[in-house]
Amino acid sequence: MFAFARLGAIYEANIPVFIGLSAIALLLAYLTYVLVERPVRDRKRFTRNEVFAYCGAASAGLAGLGLVGIFTGGLENSYLARNDMATQRAYALIKQYGLRDIKARLIDSGCQFWSPRPDEAFEARFRSCAEKFGPATMVVGDSHGENVYNAVAKASPGEFVVGLVDEGCRAWNDSDACPYSRLKGFLDRNGASVRGIVFNVSGAHLLTDLEGNSENHHLFPAGHFKFLRVWSVKFLHPRGRTRDC
């Protein structure tokens, strides 16, 4: 229930909402015990054969419902018919472009390559390419940075283009799975071989609603103003120096 509350209409679930959901969950658990579990466990009420027959019928019904969902794409056409043309168009675009494996389409050939972090293998490949082609153009960022990396690599500003990019990797929520914690050390060792860095992340994370929450589908309610929260932005020089903006 908590998951549905977060993903459904009650997105900004707070303590009173969770308390209410907890009470509903306990009530449903009690009703399930009284109306389902106790009768089923009563051997005088149902025979073994009846239990197996009912379970088999229920399993067959669920299997049939699942097959209907598989062959109709989750009743896709029925869902689309209930929405306006703009929603149907957005759905078609997301289905066509949003469900692709972006990483499988990232350029990784020769000295145009990418990695989610500057590990030893990345650094060894980087140094080998730097000896051949000189300084690299580097792209750093999240999933939006992946798109920018591909665009830059395809534009071929040179033979040497690298990307340190991965989904959800933004400078303010860094983790060991992202490049930023190791980037300074990498630049200290290899900064002379970096021509410049293109940093790109989703701009939606800079937008907040009236309560200061970011990244939720209530961010643009009709008739409300939108606010932009601005953080200090630093431009990172290949040799490790930074400049505030």
Summary of the structure (lengths in Angstrom):
residues: 245
radius of gyration: 26.7
end to end distance: 44.1
largest distance: 84.0
contacts: 628
relative contact order: 0.08
helix: 53%
strand: 14%
